[in-house]
């Protein structure tokens, strides 16, 4: 059988996803979350996972049009109810430590016509039912991965002057470029990228900063760092000792802030696609770690629902450093996808902190995490704050100021 150029790249992509992304081990169980439009890629991933010795590959299909019809026609009360068998399913998958592959491909603005109240009810109910699997994910008890696949509606949003397969092919080219699939050996290329990002993480960990100071147009923010915080880069290690890469592509180095010591103002610099709606121009004011004022120029109603998810979504669970001079940023493309746009810009996340970003965190319960300034929430919403004007200083306990970023790049 002669494969097309796209199919050859999809095969390389599937190999990268299974061997570097979740790093499939013999006897491992895997679940793939994907749109019904992505069967070819899912088939390649499934085949490669079994070749690597996976015990079982489960597939959780979804259809954005079916979801849209549900949201349009079901009552808010119905959307708030999750059947017990669904909750049981997520609990079983969590208990069996099934590794996760999430493939992002839906139109980022697919649910623009759905009332924010309905989206909030649906999202909150799903998030609550999926809490068991999210706990083992954020704790790195399992290997997990988020990747993307091109689809027509998303491609046409990214390339408004193109239609149909012409837009899709352009988006696939950018996906393959930013994930290094276009390299002769993507596996070797990723090993080099992981090594480079790890050097930045090591430098930051050696500095042991007490807090960071962000300065840019619309942003004047001080962010405390908890005692024992850990800067992480591209690779992580799961509870079984297997090294994996959770985001492909990635350009970030990240940690958790002290959610009691965040003060000042913060403004977003790129659109955020959240639950099928686009939010732009986010402006937040923090006092003693809490959002005391928040508004968005577009999608403000959706932002308010995010902030009201629970107590934790009014603070930050992640701060991430990404240079402006990075491949995705230099493409000058707005992808309307957090997976890509967050790797073109410094970003932060409202909500859940990753326990592995503080020494001992993966062994702590919720109360212990909170005691150490780690944010706890049902949600984790990244949004972008970086630009060429962003300056970031690290301040040590003795008051020493060390430049980290100048004009958007590593100092």
PyMOL commands that set and color helices and strands:
alter all, ss='L'
color gray80, all
select helices_A, chain A and resi 5-21+36-51+64-73+76-80+84-95+116-129+131-138+152-158+164-178+186-207+300-307+311-314+327-330+338-341+355-357+361-363+366-371
alter helices_A, ss='H'
color red, helices_A
select strands_A, chain A and resi 29-35+56-62+99-104+144-148+211-216+219-225+235-237+243-245+253-255+257-267+272-274+277-287+290-298+316-321+347-351+380-384+391-395+401-406+409-410
alter strands_A, ss='S'
color yellow, strands_A
deselect
rebuild
show_as cartoon
